Amino acid sequence: MRYLHTMVRVEDIDASLAFYCGLLGMTEVRRNKNERGRFTLVFLAASEDVEAAKANQAPMIELTYNWPEEGKAGETYSGGRNFGHLAYVVDDIYATCQKLMDGGVTINRPPRDGHMAFVRSPDGISIELLQKGDALSKQEPWASMSNTGEW
């Protein structure tokens, strides 16, 4: 398992970039705009990690900006809602999820696609697990499992 990123939701992407990049000196490594999902993801790396982060070999911060509905103000985050999740890449997502389930952990978002799952720590921290490399072939019981709770 390897640590990938920490995701935080931001209300104003420009103000956040001014803080993280302008003041802290972080560098934007990549940006993904998702028209269908109505969000933008901006991945930032610390100055000493930029080259490694470009090769996905250093941890990053993922700023998630959820676009407001037309004519409405954006969401205001409170009570920890702005913190999203920790993310790790794993060698075998099915084996990892099975080990967690065997240990009494609820799989909040099962790896139905052979690529991504979400669980929560005992303290309620959301953790994203991503399959290393290509997604695994769909397998039961994962393919037909429903989401449980929040992730």
N, C-alpha and C positions, 0 to 999 in steps of 0.2 A: 504494500500500500504506500502511496506517495501523496503528500499534501499538495493540493492544487491552488485553491483560492478561498477567500472569505468574501461573501456577498453582502453588500449593504444597499438598501433602497435609498434613493435620493429624491428630494422634492424639486431641486433646481440643478440641472446637470452643469450649467455654466458656473454657478457659484461653487459647486463641488469640485469641478476641475480647477477653478482658481485656487481653491484651498489645497487640494492634493498635489496638483502639478505646480502651480505658481508659488505657493508658500512652502510646501513640504519638499518640493523638488522631485516628485514622482514623474514617471513618463508613461504616456498612453502607448500601450503595446498593440492593442487592436480594439476595434469597435464593430459591434453587430447591431444593425437595425432590423427589427422584425415588424414589418407592416401588419401582418395578420394578427400577431399577438399584441401589437401596439406598445412595444417597449424597445428601449435601447440598452445594450450592455456595453460598458466601457471597462476594459481591463487595464489596470495600472501596475507598474512595477517600480520598486525602489531603484534609485539611480545605479547602485552596484549590481542589480539583478536584471537590467534591461535585456542584454544579449541572451542570457539564459532563459528569460521569460519568453522571448520571441520563439525559442525552440521548445516552449512548454516545460522547461527544466527548472523553473524557479517559481515560488508562490507569488500570487498576485492578489490585488483587491479588485473585485468585480463591482462596479457601480451599476445599479439597475435603476433605470428611469422609466417608470410606467407613464405612458402618455395620458394626459387628461382627455376626457370626452369633449367633443366639439362644444365650445361655448361654456365649459365648466372649468372651475379651478382644479388643480391637481390635488391628489390625496395628501393630507397631512398625516405624518407618521408619529405615533406616540406609543408609549408603553413597550418599547422594544420591537415594535413592528418594522422599524427601519433595518434591523439586523436580519439578514436572510438566512444564511447557512454556511457551514464549513463544507468543503468539497475535497474528496479523495478519489484517486484512481486506484482500482483494484485489479488483480490478475484474473479473478473469476467471480463475477458478480453473483452468480447463483450460489456458489460455495460460500461466499462471504455472507449473503443473506440467510442461508441455511444455518450457518454457525450462529448468527445473531438470533435467529428464531429459536434455535435449540437452547440459547442462553436466556430466553424469556423476553427478547426484544420484539416489539411490534414493528412489522414492516409497513410503514405508513403509505408509501407509494412503492408497490412491488415492481420488480424489473420485468414487466410484461414484454418490453421491447428488447430485452437482452442487453440493454445499454445503461439504464439509469434507475436508481432506487433512492428512496429517502427513508431515514429512520430518525428517531429522536434519542438524545442522550438522557440519562436519568434526571438531568436538570432541565429537560425540555429544549435543548439546543438542537436545531434541525441540522442533519448531516446528509449531504448528497454523496452517493456512491456512484461512480462512473466506471464502466467496463474499459479496461486498457485496450487500445486498438479498436478493431471493428466490433460491432455488437455481436453477441452470441446468438445462435439460433434460438427462436422462441421455444420455451419448454414449460411443461406443466410441473408443478401447480401454479407457477408464476404467471403464465400467459392469461389465465382466467381469474386471477386474484383481483379483488376490488381494493380501492384505496381505503385506508382506515384512519380516521382522525385528520389532523392537520399536519402538513409537512412543509 
